[in-house]
Amino acid sequence: MSGVDVAIIGAGPAGLAAAVTATQCGLAAIVIDENASPGGQIYRGIATKHAAWANVLGDDYARGAPLVASFRASAAAYVPATTVWAIAPHADGGFELALHSPRAAPRVMHARALVIATGALERPFPVPGWTLPGVMMAGAAQALLKSSGLVAQGPTVLAGNGPLLWLVASQYLAAGVALAALLDTTPRGRLAQTLRHAPAFMASAYFAKGRALVRAVRKRVRVVEYVDALAVEGRDCAEAVRFRAEGRDETLPARHVLLHQGVVPDVRMAGALGCALEWRDAMACFEPMVDAWGGSSVPGVHVAGDAAGIVGVDAAHARGELAALAIANAQGRIDGNARNRAAQAPLRQLAHALRGRRFLDALYRPAEAFRIPRGDTLACRCEEVAARDIAALAGDAGPNGMKAYTRCGMGPCQGRYCALTVSEIIAQQTGRAMGEVGLFRARFPVKPVTLEALAALPSTTAEIAAVERPSH
């Protein structure tokens, strides 16, 4: 296969929409995804036998089937179960991508442009006991349900806040799981603080769906509001959840604890490429700086979907289309007028999908107590670095220096699950703004790779010249 006009990294709603639109514009496109089938996290498993779980997962999940079918009917190439672990700019303005898969030999290919559609990561929830067996993130539990039909067994407690927590509760109930409790960590008074955004929210699709979802869960599950302290207890695994709500302490038996306090953009790929990032205090996370078309600060690199900022599935779909249209225009496949005409529908979809987001973002902004751990609570799970160790060194080192002092961010996850936590501890201890503190410096490889993959990189002039390039 020759190189391509655009390489799309990620096969979620944004990546699939970008691929369909790109091929409709005449671009040679390839979608590279770590999962075994298309759909991303939101539509995980929709293309497999587990799609029979759609009656458990809801109508919104079933909406992914037509998108996957449209993608498969397009001319886009598809490489599943494959990691893009490194990207290098080329002198011709394009990019060389290093690919690794257990199914095929390592390879390097050339793309004239990139769409990063790697989606979101669940925000860390560092509380005492969060690393015990039996404790997992709610999104991970949802992924097991979608991909394998697996659910937690025994007394199960959900804790945190955000729309996904209520959705997972609803899906678990539909799957026949009896939930012991839902512990809501949304602070008291937060709703009153968000009322200025309520009119737009009530006019959005989120309102009716969200109200029905919350009411249905409340009818069948004990919901404890205003939880301001939380810990998981147990010797070798989770045995109980201890919490405080409105000044009262309580302990509940729990074999499984599903934690969630929102998602944040996966900015590692964009950061490693040198794309500028900015701190969004309203959502307490970093986002790539992009224009209306998803264009980043690096020419030829677009970021789409939740990787560019948490916006939800409908907005992600629209962002993928807009990025593809911009690339088609930049490569001369369509002129500016054609691009603008084709962009009208996704721009309307995007505007509609963003209505009400400010309300949700403000309401579910995680409380500081659950974002910034203290004492012996682990901030970095891979290297078992406690919060107190990071706090003690915060005055002497930023996030990158902290790696050398403590090894935090140097484990198998490469900082994916502790970067925000480490930076927020440093910011709190030093009084510096998060935009000034920043994150761990992202570098390739962005995922662990084998020595075989490293050895396969082109190293001679002839090998570099042989890297797959567009044939036109």
Secondary structure, 3 states (H helix, E strand, C coil): CCCEEEEEECCCHHHHHHHHHHHHCCCCEEEECCCCCCCCCCCCCCCCHHHHHHHHHCHHHHCHHHHHHHHHHCCCEEECCCEEEEEEECCCCCEEEEEEECCEEEEEEEEEEEEECCCEEECCCCCCCCCCCCEEEHHHHHHHHHHHCCCCCCCEEEEEECHHHHHHHHHHHHCCCCEEEEEECCCCCHHHHCHHHHHHHHCCHHHHHHHHHHHHHHHHCCEECCEEEEEEECCCCCCEEEEEECCEEEEEECCEEEEEECEEECCHHHHHCCCCEEEECCCCEEEECCCCCCECCCCCEEECHHHHCCCCHHHHHHHHHHHHHHHHHHCCCCCHHHHHHHHHHHHHHHHHHHCCHHHHHHHCCCCHHHHCCCCCCEEECCCCEEHHHHHHHCCCCCHHHHHHHHCCCCCCCCCCCCHHHHHHHHHHHHCCCHHHHCCCCCCCCCCCCCHHHHHCCCCCHHHHHCCECCCC
